[in-house]
Amino acid sequence: MAKKMDRIFEELKSLSEKEQKEFLALLPKVLNLSPEDLLWARLAESAFSFWDNPEDAIYDGL
């Protein structure tokens, strides 16, 4: 499984920025996420806004 995921990851990295954004828009469908699941995830994002600061910027890419 890990090799398959590595290949997928490498393919995604090779896409243009536009193609990556298009893929990101399709990802919920690929993962069979319901619209409700997406809404809950979006609502939860604001709970972590206090971490948007220069001190924690080092962790933004993780």
N, C-alpha and C positions, 0 to 999 in steps of 0.2 A: 504493500500500500504506500509506503513512504516514497518509493521510486516514482510511482505514478503521480503522487502529489508534487514531487520535485519537478517533474516534467511539466505539469500544469502551471506551477509557479513560474518556471522559466519562460513558458509561452506567454503568460500574462505580462511578465516584465518586458518582453520584446514588443508588446503592442504599443502603438502611439498613445499619447495622453487622451486623445479623443476616443480611441477604441477602448481604453481602460475605463473611461467614464461610461461608455455605452454598456460595457460588460457589467459594471457596478449596478447600473439601472436594471439589468436583467437578472442579477444574482438572486434576488428574493424569489423569482419564479423558479430558478434552477434548484434552489434549496427548499422549494415548496412551503415558503413562509406565507402565512395568511396576511391580509391587509391589517388585521387587528394586531398581529405580532409586530409588524413594522411600526404601527402607531405607538405601541407600548415602548418599543426601543427608542423611538424619537422622544417620547415623553421623559424617558429616563435620562437622556443626554443632559438635560438641564441640571440634574442633580449633581453633576460632576463639573459644572462650570467654575467652581471655586479653584479648580486646579489649573485654570488658564492663566498662568502667571509666569514671569521670567524664571523664577527659581525652579519650577518644575518643567520647563521647556525641554530639558534634556530627555525626558521620558516620552515626549510627544510622538516620537517615531517608533515606539515599541508596539 
